[in-house]
Amino acid sequence: MRSKCIWLSAASAVLFLHMLPMMSQVKGYSIVTSTKPDQYGLVEVIIRNNSKQNMTAAYLAHTCSGADRNGSEVSAVGFESTLYVFLGSDFQNPGVPPAGTRRFEIKSANANCPKTTSAIFFDGHCEGSADGPFGCTQMLVDRQAAYAELVRIRSFLQKIPDDDPEYISKFAADLESRRVELSQLGSADASQKGVNGRTQVLQTFKQRLPPYTTPPPTLSTPTQTLKAVDLWMALLASNILLPPD
């Protein structure tokens, strides 16, 4: 009986090892593109979350040749729930839940170009292509850079007292100065330093301040704005692999 149990255990182990490659090939997402364009020449793209955790970003990118001076143009559809937030509302945007989907439309002409796909999940891991502006490498760099930019903003706000009558103008000036500084970087440096993620943070705050609009209560004082910054940092921190201190 004991030898039989040992044989069964060994057989189970061998079977498990044979299954490992198959298990590792299972992707946590799928992207389906319709084959027939609608009356406007658009085809539908459905991004589905096949995993057991929230999918916080996903993109389908097509690279078409002969479109610009570099010989190619990237056209992408998708979402990034941790970078595109609306300050003062629901910071805990879950993205796409398990078994959930997001629908998009693309030009049928672009659908014929070579494509890449990528998706990031709640634990911070990314699946799919590593290359390009919508690939795993750049998407994760942008997230970490956005977090770093929030750290910078937090440090700036901590130096301003709540009773400073020039708080709004000082904050707006700092955001614009930083935007200009980042805009002067070359394309290689901008990509490496995650300027896309940093700029998204800056623009999100700028659009909630004059001259765009009247500041909401969530940004009415440095203390209130720090709370908004902390919420966004917490959201990002749970979805990226932060570098060690």
Sequence and secondary structure as in RCSB ss.txt:
>XXXX:A:sequence
MRSKCIWLSAASAVLFLHMLPMMSQVKGYSIVTSTKPDQYGLVEVIIRNNSKQNMTAAYLAHTCSGADRNGSEVS
AVGFESTLYVFLGSDFQNPGVPPAGTRRFEIKSANANCPKTTSAIFFDGHCEGSADGPFGCTQMLVDRQAAYAEL
VRIRSFLQKIPDDDPEYISKFAADLESRRVELSQLGSADASQKGVNGRTQVLQTFKQRLPPYTTPPPTLSTPTQT
LKAVDLWMALLASNILLPPD
>XXXX:A:secstr
 HHHHHHHHHHHHHHHHHHHHHHHT  SEEEEE SS  TTSEEEEEEEE SSS EEEEEEEEEEETSSTTSEEEE
EEEEETTTS  TTS      B TT EEEEEEEHHHHTS EEEEEEETTS EEE   STTSHHHHHHHHHHHHHHH
HHHHHHHTTS TT TTHHHHHHHHHHHHHHHHHTS HHHHHHTTHHHHHHHHHHHHTTSTTTS   GGGSSHHHH
HHHHHHHHHHHHTTS     
